[in-house]
């Protein structure tokens, strides 16, 4: 908002802060962190939900619906990137001269209090890799402060406030949010076309990631996936620390094999043994995520033993191939995948598992992403034996594209279109057979269809 005063001058005990969209994935923990710092926290959200209930249980006032009157006598306003200037609370704050800041600016200000700021960025894999880093640094007893865009069973939430000298942050590129951060270690997992409702094209996205990498001071580290062309382009000319499986890299994995249903491998750094790893999560993409987390641990001086212990205890983040239960002999899992690359990693991994059929209930996320990556979604959904398509989850958008999941269904022989989640659940109930793997997939509320399926009458 081009405020003349830094947000740091407002993040002080006794100040009253109003959060617009307070129930969001990174707004809810921000509210709690600010509360622990002694600020009086209040906010608003569009709908009731578990996060809102939780905040209220802490004594934080949350209004449902957006109205300028909700601001009260607050000293500053913090908003999510999805909240625009025409929001009545933002417009009301501007009219009254109350400073408005972005959520990322708040996290960036908090980040500057830590000597080490580990920021994990990429088109996909951020939550899993940030979670792996958390397990490793917890195993090293580094007492980190953590902010993850999902729930981590180890933390029983998506964040923790530690007393150590490191903050670990999942860092999102949407609306250039991560450019408000102050990383000392920046991890770039991959750079692909996404969020095309904000970015012009892939080159625009690469420029944003390049600016993110250039935020790292000369005594810090930029960690890059050498196997990903977009990430390599971003790091061109930088003195980056690389990881990978196929391209030449400073951190790599050898002797990859399976033992007792677990993926086992050795991590080498500069051709020297660093850690012997056993992973509970599947897929090549998760080996790469583990290498990224191990690289961060290495450049920050952690021993290989912490990597081994941390990764061995990691069983996945919430909504990342999360086992939900069994229905009629079919195993039901849920995953957050909402980009074609994520779908590819998820479904190709699922196809290697010993199930008779792969049934995928997919809910596309946002009209713009569905329209602009339409052919890629069709290509990946063909990997399913049966595709059940929920209607597109609008999130922050209006349907100016004139697109529906029915358009995807028309390109997928044998697929099923469902206009409501209730219909998704009913079709899954009819389809489920012993030996099936049922996946509910998407970044919206598709998980509710699987949970409803598992509910006992």
N, C-alpha and C positions, 0 to 999 in steps of 0.2 A: 504493500500500500504506500510505499515511498515515505514512510514515517521518518521524521528527522531524528527521533530518539530511538536508540537501540532497544529492542525488547528486553535485553538484560537489565535495564534500569527499572523495569516494571516487575520482574520476577523476584519479588522481595516479600518477606513475611508481612502480613497485614494487608497486602493489596488484594483487591477483589477482581477475579478474572472470569469472564463469561466465554464458554466454549460452544461454538455453533457446530452441531453434529457431534455432540459429546459421546454418543454411543458407538462411534466408529472404532475400527480396529486399533488405530494408534492414538485416537483421541481419548479413549477410555483410560488407558494407562497414563497418558499425559496428565489427565485430570487427577489421578491418584498421586503421581509424582509431585505435581504442583501443590497438592494438599499436604503431602509430607514435608514440603519446604515451608509451610506456614502460611500459604496463600488461602484466601477464602475462594472456593471454587463453586461455580454454578454453571448451568448450560441448558441447551435445548437439543431436541432431536425430532426427526420426522415421525418416528413410531416408537411404541413401547418395545422392549426387548430385554433379553437377559442382562446385557451390559447396563442398561438404564436401571434395572432393578438392583443390580450390584452396587452401582454408584449411589443410589438412594439409601441402600443399607449402610453406607459409610457416612451418611449425613449430607451428601452433596445434593443440592436442589436441581432437579431436571424438569423442564417444561416440555410438553409434547406439542409440536407445532411451532412454527417460527413467527414471532411477533415482536415488534420493536419494544413493547412493554416488558418483555422478558429480560431486557438488559438491566433494569433497575438502576442501581448506583455503582455499576462496575467501573473499574479503572482502565481496563483494556479488554479487547475481544480477540479470541483466537479462532480461526476457522479452518476447515479442511479445504483441500484443493478443489473439491467438487462443489463448494459453496461459492456462488458468484455475487457480484456487486448488487444485483437486483433482489437478493434475499432481504426481506424486510428488517432483519436484525442488523445486517451489514449496512444497509441504507440508513437505518436509524442511528447507528453508531457514527457514521460519517457525518450525518446532519448535526449530531451533538458534539462533534469534535473528539469522540472517544477513539483512541488509536486502535487500528485493526491489524493483526499480524497473521501470517500463515502458520499452520501447525509445524511445518518444517523449520520455520525460523525459531520456534520455541525449542524444538529438539536440538537445533544447532546451537542455541545459546546454552542449553544444558550441557551439551557435548564439550564445550570449551573448558569446562571445569575439570576435565580428565586429561592426564598426560598422554594416554593412549586411547584413540578413538578408532575402532575397527568397524568400517562401514562396508556392508556386503550388498553389491548392486548387480543387476543383470536383468534381462528380459524375463527369465524364469530360473527357478532354483534358489531364490533368495531366502525364503522361509526355511527350507531344509538346511541350507548351508549355514545360515545364522544360528539355527538350532544346534547343528553339529559343533560350531564354534563355542556355543554356550556350554555344551557338555564337556568339551575339552578344557575350557578355562575353569569350569567348576571342578573338574577332576584335578586340576593343578592348584586348587584352593586359592584362585586369584580373586575370588569374591567380586565378580564383575557386575556392573549395571547392564541390563539387557532390555532391548525393545525389539520384539519379533511381531511380524504381521500375521500371527496365528497363535494357537495354544500349544504350549510345549508341556507334556506331562511332567517332566522333571520340575518345572516351575509351578505347575497347576494353573498357569495363566500364560500370557504372552509377554510378560516383563518381570523384572525384579530390580530392586534398588540395592546395590551393593556398596561396600566401603573400600573396594580396591581401586587401583589406578587406571582401570580400563572400562570403557563403555562399548558394548557390542550392539550395532544398530543395523537392522534391515533397512535398506536405502532405496527408495522408489524413484524412478525417473519421471513418472507422470507429472505433468505441469512443471518439470524441472525442479521438483521438490528437493532432490538430493543436492542441488547446488547451494542450498542454505546450510549445508553441513560443513564440518571442519575435520575431515578424516586425517588421521596420521597413517592409517593403513586402509587402502581402498581395494576391495576385491571386485573384479569385473568377470562375472561368470560367462556371459554371452551377450551379444548385442544383435537383436533381430527386429523386424518390423512389427510394432505393436503400438497401442495408444494413438492410432492414427486419427482420432478425433482431436488430438492436440498437436502432435508432430506432423510436419508436412510429408515426410517420407523417411526412408531408412537413413539417408545422409544427414537429415536433421537430427535424428536420434543419435547417430554417431557423434555429431558435434556436441550434443549434450553430455554424452558419456566422456568425451575428451575433456570438456570443461570440468567434469567431476574428477577425473584423474589428475588434472592440473591443480586441484585444490590441495593435494598432498604436499607437505613441505619437503625440502631437499633431504632432510634426515628421516623421512618416512618411507613407505613402500607402496608401490602399485603392484597388485597381484593380478595376473591376466591368464585366461584360459587360452593356451596356444592352439588348441584344437578348433576354436571357433573363429571363423574368418572376420566377423564383425568386431570381436574383441581385439583381434590382432590389428585390425585397421585403426582402432581407437588408440592402441598403445604404440603405434609406429613412431619411432624416434625417442620414445621414453625409455628410461632405464628400469624396465619392469621385471619383476620376478614372475616366472612362468610356471604353469602346471599343465599337464596333459597326458594323454595316453597314446596318441598317434603322432603328433608333431614333436620335434625335439624340445624338451622342456627341462627346467631345473628341478622340478618336483614331479615324479612319475611313479607308476605302480608296476610291479613285476610279479610273476608267479601267481597270477590271478586264478583262483579255483574255488570250488565249493566244498565245504565240510559241514556235514550235519545240517544241511539246509541254509548255511550261512556263507556269505561271500568273504573269502580270505585272500589277502595279498600283502606284499611288502611295499613300503613306501621308501623310495630313494630320493635323497636331495643331493644334488651335485654328484650323482653316482655313488653316494655313500648311504648305507642303511640308516634309516631314521626311525621307522616304526613298523611293527608287524600288526596288521589290522584285521579284525573280524567285524563284519557289518551285518546287522540284522535286517537292513533294508536292501531291496533288490535293484538291479539294473545298472547298466553302464553309466547312466547319468548320475547315479548316486555314488559311484566310484569317483567320478569327476568332482562331485560336490565334496566328497571326503578329502580329495587332494587339495581342493581350494581351502578347506578348513585347516588341514595340516600345514599348508603353506603359510597361512596367517599365524598359526602357532609357532612355526619355525622362525619367521622374521621377528616375532615378538619374544623370542628367546625361550620358549617352552621346550621341555625335554620330550623325546618321543614317547616316553612312558605315559605322559598325560594324554597324548593323542590316542594311544592304544586303549587306555582306560575309558576315556571320554566317548570314543566312537563305539566301543564294545557295548556301552550302556544305552546307546541311542537306538530307539525303536521306531522313530518317526515322529514328525510333528502332527498336531491335530489337522485333520482333513488332508493328509498326505498319505495315500494308500492306507487309510485307517480302517481296521476291521471293526465292523459294527455289530455283526451277529450272524446267525444262521436261520434261513427260512426254507422250509420244505426241502432240506438237504442241500440248498444252495448257500454258498458263502457270500455275504454282503459286505462290500467295502465302499468307502467314500474317498473321493480325491478332488482337490481344488483346481485341477488342470482346466485352463480356459483359453489357452493359446495353442495353435496347431502343433508347435514343437513340443509343448508339454503333453498334449494328447498322444503324440507319437511315442514319446518316452514311456508314458504310462501304459499304452495299449500294447506296444511291442514287448514290454516287460511282462505284462499280464499274459500274453500269448505263450510265453515260455513256461508258465506254471501249469501243473498237472490237472487242469480242469477240462471237462467235456465241451462246454460252450462258454463264450464270453458275451454276456449281455450288458450293454452299456446304455444307461439312462443319462443322456447328456442335455444340459441346459446351457445354450450359448449365453455369453455375457456381453451385453451392450450391442446395439444395432450396428454401430459403426464398425466394430471389430468383425462382426459376422459378415457384413457386406464386403468389407475390403479384403478379408481373408477367406472368402466363401469357398473357393475351389480347394484350398488347403484343408478346410474343415471336412469337406466331402471326402477328400482323399484319405484322411486319417480315420474317419468314422467307418470306412469300409473294412477296417481291421476287425471290427466287432462281428460276431456271428449274428447278433440281433441288436439293432440300434433303436432305442426308444427316445424320441426327441421331445423334450419339454419346450414350451414357448420361451422365447428370448427373455432373459432377465434384463430389464431396462437400466437398472442402477441409476446413473445420473442423467440419462438421455431421454429425449422424445424420439418417436419413430419417424424421423424425417426421411429415412432410407426406404420406407415402405416395404420392409422385409419381415419375414416370419420364419420360424423353424419349419413350417410347412414347405418352404422353398428348399431347404436342405433335404427334407424327407422325399421330395419328388426326385432327387438325384441319387437316392439310396434305396435300391430294390429291397423289399422285405422289411423296410423300417416302419416305425409306427409314430405318428404325430399325436401329441397330447396337448390340448389347450390349457389344461390345469395340472397341478401336481397330484391332485386326487386321482386323475386319470392315469398318470404315470404309475402311481402305487398300484392301482387296480390291474394294469397290464403286467407289471412285474409279478404280481400275485398269481396271475394266470400263466405266466411264462415259466416261473421257477421250477426247476427239477433238480433232483440229487445230482451232484457233480458239476453244477453250474457255478460260474463266478459272476456275480452281479456287481457292477460298478455304478454308483451314482457320481456324476462328474460335472463340475462347474464351480464358478466362484460366487454364485448366488445362493438360493435357498433350496437347491435340488436335494441336499442331504435330508431334508424333511421327508421326502418321498420314501427314502430308504428306512428312515426311523419309523415312519408310519407302517411300513411293511412288517417291521419287526415287533410292533406292538401287539401284545396279546389281547384278544377280544375279551 
